[in-house]
Amino acid sequence: MVRAGRYGEEEQQALEKGLVTIGWNEFPDLSKVKSRSELAALYAKLHPNAKKMAIANEVGQIWRFLDNIKIGDLVALPLKHQSAIAIGKVESDYKYRKDLGEDIIHIRRVRWIKTIPRSEFDQDLLYSFGAFMTVCQIERNNAEARVNALLKGRRLPEEEEEVEAGKLDIEQASRDQILKHISQKFKGHDLARLLEALLQAQGYTTTRSAPGPDGGVDILAGAGQLGFENPRICIQVKSSSSPVDAPTLRNLQGTMQNFKADQGLLISWGGFTSKAIEESRRTFFSVRLWDSGKLLDEILEHFEKLPDSLKTELPLKRIWTLVIEE
């Protein structure tokens, strides 16, 4: 696993340019560093006030990126801007580059294979992907074989895993459990039913298409008691685990014109391709894209206003927990 910044700052460039990258941009070219002890000495020189534990932890991660990762290895990039994990195959040794942007210096080339929604992964794998590390090897519970199976559209059995307290992103683990429950309980047209209830909880008047051909729109929503006021919204819901592409976004824009809608909302449980995300910038003032993560944000914000019948299908409880310092 190689992350792309604390807030996913480099993930879009990583996907578009076919690479993984780490921080530590204060380091020079590391291609001639031959041992972990040599790297540790360089780290101590650049960070003279660092504590021994910090040095050991960070040097270990940098060394994994330099030496332990091999050409042909699978690499996982947990995305921050989509509720998904990108899986690729490493195609180069470590490279030092100065032409890709000031924050992308230490890289390895990657051929990205597939972006998979988090809800497709079993919980034990998600626990591993939730580790508080920039670079780490995911090897427990037959992880490589199971990710390879997912890439081929198959699934191997989940395995039990004990997670050490303090080394897990508890909030993300909780979100992953909720997402998996939604993916199992609200399949197909039921996802549109969930979204309609969410829109009604926000004060919209709605009408939902019956299952089957929908003419490019699953839900129509309008403000006001009768739904005649602005904004008037055309909503399309894609419950598949496959990412939605740019042509689907364009089709929604055409549908908006047919229904004389002011705005559009495209919801894709499987997320969006990089081209769809890029094109959505040009439709910022008329269309919004929601993946499963954004949909969950809205559900959590408006959960108390959802009908009791739906809360029975989606039983959630707010819990206060102590924030563990890194």
N, C-alpha and C positions, 0 to 999 in steps of 0.2 A: 504494500500500500504506500502510495506517495501522495500527500495532500498538495494543494495548490494555493497556499496562503491561509491564514487564520480565518479570513472572511471570503475565501474563494477568489481573491483578486486576480490570480493568474489562470483560473481554470478555463475561461473561454479561449484564451490564446493557446493554452496547452492542447485543447481539443482541435482548434483550427489549424495549428502549426504542427501537430503530430509530435508531441513531446511531453515529458514530465520534467518538473523543475523543483528546486528547493530554494529556501531563503539563504541566509548566511552569505549575503552578497558582499560583505566586507572581506571575504576571503579571496585571494588571488586565484589564478589558474591552479587547480589541484591535480592536474594530470600527471605530474611528476612526483606526487607524494606516494611513497612506496610502502608505508606501514601505518598502522593505527597509532603507534607511539609517536611517529613523526607528525601525524596530524594533530595529536594531542599537544605536542610542543608548540605547533603553530597556533593552535587555539589559545593556549595559555599566554602566548606572546601578544595576541590581538586582544585578549580579555584578561588582563593581569589581575583583576579583582574578582574573577569568577570563582565560585565555590567548587570543591572537588566533585560533588555530586552532579552539578550542572555540567561541568566539563565532561565527565564520563557519559552522561546522558546524551548530550548534543554531539560529542565526537562519535559516539556509537551510531547515531542516526546518519551523520554525514558519511561515515565509513561504509555503512550499508549501501548508500547511494553510489559511492565511488567504486566499491569492490565487490560487495556481496551480490548485488543484482547482476544477472548474466543475460547476454543476448538470448532471446527465445523465452525468457521468463514472462509469465502473465503479470500485469500490473493493474491495480485497482485505484481509481481516483474517485473518492466520495465527493459528490458535487454539493456546493453550498447554494447555488442559484436554481437547482432543480432537486427534487426529492428522488435522486437516482445515483447510481454508481456506474462510472464508465470503466469498461474493461478493455485492455489493449495488450499488445505483445511488444516487448522491448526489442529494438532493432539496432541499437548502437551501444558502444561503451560510453563512459563519461566524456562530455565535451564542455569546453569553456567557450562561451560565445558573448560577444559585445554588441551584436547587431540585431538582437531580437527585442530590445527594450531594456530599460535600466533595472527592472526587477526580474528579468529572465536571463541569468548568466550561467548557472550550473545546470546542465540539461542532459537528458538521454532521449534519443529518438524513439518514438512509439508509433506503432500502427494500431489505431483505435479500432476495435472490432464491433463493440455493441455497447449502448447505454441502456442499463436495466433498471427499472423502478425498484426502489428499496423494498417495496412490498413483495417482490418476487424472491427475495433472499430469506432463508430461514433465520430465526432469531439468533442462533448461536454464531452464525457468520456476521450478522449485524453487530453483535457484541464486539467481535474482533475488529470490525471496521470502525467501531466507536472509540478505539483506544486513543488516549491523548498523546499521539505521536505524529510527527510529520512523515517519518519513514519507518516502517516496521515490516517484518515478514509475517504473513498470515499463513500459518501452517497447521494449526490445530484442527482436529475433527475432519481430516481428509478434505481440507478446504480447496486445494487446487483441482481435484477431480470433480468436486461438486460445482465449482464455478465453470469448469469446462462443460459439464452437463447442462448448466443453465444457458451457456452460449449456443448449445445445440437444441435448446427447447425442451430439455428433459430435467428431471429433478432426482437427486439422490437423497436418501433419508437424512433427516435432521439428527444431530447428536447432542447429548446433554453437555453443557459446559459450565463450570463454576467460574464466576467472574470476580476477580479481586477488587474489593471496595477501593474507591479512589482512582481506579484506572479506567473507569467507564464513564462515558457521557450519559448520565442518567436521563436527562431531558430527551436526548435523541433516542435512547432506548425505549422510552415511554411512547414517543411519537411513532416509532417503528411498529410497536405493538398495536397501536390504534389504527395505523395505516393498513396493517395486515388484516385486522378485523373488518375494516371497511371494504377492502378488496374482496373478502370472502362473503360478506353479508349483502353488499350492494353491487352485485354484478350486472352487467348489461344495462337495461333500461332502469333498473333500480337506482343506479347512480344519478340519473336525471331526476328521479323521485326525491332523492336526498337533497339535490341541489335546489329543486323547486321549494322544498320546505325551508331551506336556508334563505332563499330570496324572500319568501313570505315573512320570515322572522325579521328581515330587514325592512319590511314595510311595503314591498312590491306586490302588485296584483299580477297574477301569472296565469298562463295556460300552457299545458304540456301536451305534446304530441303523443298519440297512442303508439305502442310498440309497432315496428315495421317501418316502411319508407316514410320519411318525415319532411321531404322537400328541403333538406339542408338546415333545418332548425328543430331543436328538441324542445325549447322553452321560449316563450315570448313573455317579457316582463315590462311593466310600465308603472310609473309612480302614480300616486293618487288612489282614491277609493275604487275607481273603476278602471284604473290603468291607462287613462287617456293622457296623463301628464308626462312631461319629460323628466328623466330620460326614458326613452323607449328602447329596449334592449333585445337583441336577437342572441340566443344562446345555443351553442352546439356542444354536445357532451360526447367525448370519446372514452370509453371505458377499457379499451384494449391496452395491453402492456407495451405496445409498440409506439415509439415517438411519432408525433404528428409532424408533417412536412409543410413547406411553404405553400404549395398549391391548395391545401386544405384551408389555410388562412385566407387565401385569395377567394376561394369559393364562399367563405363566410361573408366577405365584403360584398360579393354579388347578391347574396341572400338578404343582407341588410337593405340593399337598395330595393329589392322586390317587396319587402315588408315595410319599407319607409321607416326603418329604425334609425335612431340617432347613434347608437353604440352597439358593439358586439362583444360577446364574451365566448372565448374558445377554451374549453376545459378538456385536458388530455391527461388521463391517469398515467399514461406512459411517458409524459413529458413531451419535449419538442426537439426537432433537429436543430443544429446550429444555424442552418439557413432560415428556418422559421423564426428563430429568436432574433436573428439579424434583421429580417424583414419586418418584424413586429415593431422595431424602433420607428419605422416610417408610418406606422399606423397607431402610434402612441395615443393620439387624441381621439381615436375612434374605436379601437379594439384592445382588449386585454387578454393575456394568456395566463391561465391558471393550470399548474400541474398539481399532483396530489398533495404536495407540501403546502402550496398556497391555499388549496381547498381546505386542508386541515386547519390552517391558521384561521380561516373564516368560521369554520365549525366551532372551534374553541372559543372564539370571540363572542359568538351569538348562541352558544349551546343552550343557555337558560331559557331562551325564547322559542326553542324548537318544541313541537307538539310532544305530549307525553308518550304517545304511541311510538314516535320515532326514537325518543330517549330510551325506550325499552329495547329497541333493536341496537342502540349504540350506548350502552351503559358506561358513562364516564363519571369520574369523581375527582374533584380538585384536591390535591394533597400538597401541604407545605413541607419543604425539605431544606435542610441546612446546605448552604453553598460551600462546597469543599474547595479550598484554595489549591491552585495548581502547584 
